[in-house]
């Protein structure tokens, strides 16, 4: 295998604030509609709480209808609509306001719950879309397990971040509502409430910061553990066979211990923040009651209303801080999956429409050069692979064989020369259409824990059972599949472990043949097989070429392919050292046409 290109990208030179990015994951109008409902709920609660002001006048000694201040104005407003101010009426307004507030809040938070689920889904789909559209060079630099953590944990935290932000905004609306009511009742009380709230926020903010820091550490370690376990399970067999899996247990225990510590510190910060709000509120209320009753000699009714308003205002500020803390706790996961999506999008493969490719004559490499950075991999490669023939590219490890195939498939672009398909440069053709004309079988087989049918069709509904059986027949696997108890509906096990190596290889070939490609590329596809199995597959592919006109490009350093091929291209250190032809045995390629 050739070395991996070390390219870097800066996908986010300028980024919007995190809270705004969270709010706009889904259409902003949905978030604004939810905020409108919460604002209406706040207004309804404000209406109910406002009824306490004239109630205080009725509850005062010698109480009756208020004659001055905001209470009198409320009473006048009641009279203007033809109602008689009374204790019963204001109690009804209080209950109605709080009930309406509860109903609107239920509707709003229901929308928040659905939106949070939509955020999770969108982040997952955006991640999948970005990964599938990325350039090949991006995949080979990323651990597979990292994406597992993004798809599960980080996407879930992104949804929770949206929910937490919505709840924070809801609490802010409550703070504004109560602050307005308090200032209407007494500007001195309003200033006191805001002062106490600000004191509480500043005093307890260190716990919010600490919780955010521990959440970030916890997210990092959990992602590392999930990613590492995913990668380990992919290759668990050799680890257990060599008795070396215990070492990984030690590494996971270390990660688990660090996660435990971060969780404990995060929990301490969160619960301390919540617990300290109550004594601060109690101290303020006690001082306020002493000042109002013992010093200012205020009527009990007004004191009760004042105490209620003060308690609700300060406690609501505390709830807003707790909600903001939850935003900080969950935004680490949101930022992580957002970064992964943005990095993958920055490495998006540049697809070009181009002309519709044809494959009537064959393909040609004409003086092709390619390298990773300053390290050349392919140097001046020129050869022809005629249509309907088997061409084997052979050479030692690191000679550039796989890179040659990657160039042919458009996974990399040559830095010099041209790759011609029927005489037309590959760069001028529709790359997606060209790839649909090819079948590809890699050295590292990938079968899914599903049925044979699903592994051959990859779940595409366009292929029916007849297509599956035809592909299996062409791959030489129909006989062994027919002998299975459930036939093509047999589950192959994780990575195809219920099948032998030769059977897995034939299923992979059937997968590459089901869409009737014009060219079949086998990249070291039989290297891990025993000579007899390899010979049988080679003979089967050669026969398929002779009967269907299929063009085959085989990457192999095994003699079985070289002996059976029409053309053998020898690579060494990125250079073609010689080309052997079964019939002519000449050393120079035949050009297919000008590089138009």
Secondary structure as UniProt FT lines:
FT   HELIX           18..23
FT   HELIX           28..59
FT   TURN            61..62
FT   HELIX           69..80
FT   TURN            81..82
FT   HELIX           87..132
FT   HELIX           136..139
FT   TURN            140..141
FT   HELIX           144..149
FT   HELIX           150..154
FT   HELIX           155..185
FT   HELIX           187..234
FT   HELIX           236..241
FT   TURN            242..243
FT   HELIX           245..289
FT   HELIX           290..295
FT   HELIX           300..346
FT   STRAND          362..372
FT   TURN            373..374
FT   STRAND          375..386
FT   TURN            387..388
FT   STRAND          390..394
FT   TURN            397..398
FT   HELIX           401..408
FT   TURN            409..410
FT   STRAND          416..421
FT   TURN            422..423
FT   STRAND          424..425
FT   HELIX           426..428
FT   HELIX           431..436
FT   STRAND          438..441
FT   HELIX           452..457
FT   TURN            458..459
FT   TURN            461..462
FT   HELIX           465..474
FT   TURN            475..476
FT   HELIX           478..482
FT   TURN            485..486
FT   HELIX           487..489
FT   HELIX           494..496
FT   TURN            497..498
FT   HELIX           501..513
FT   TURN            514..515
FT   STRAND          519..523
FT   TURN            525..528
FT   HELIX           531..548
FT   STRAND          551..555
FT   HELIX           559..564
FT   STRAND          567..572
FT   TURN            573..574
FT   STRAND          575..581
FT   TURN            582..584
//
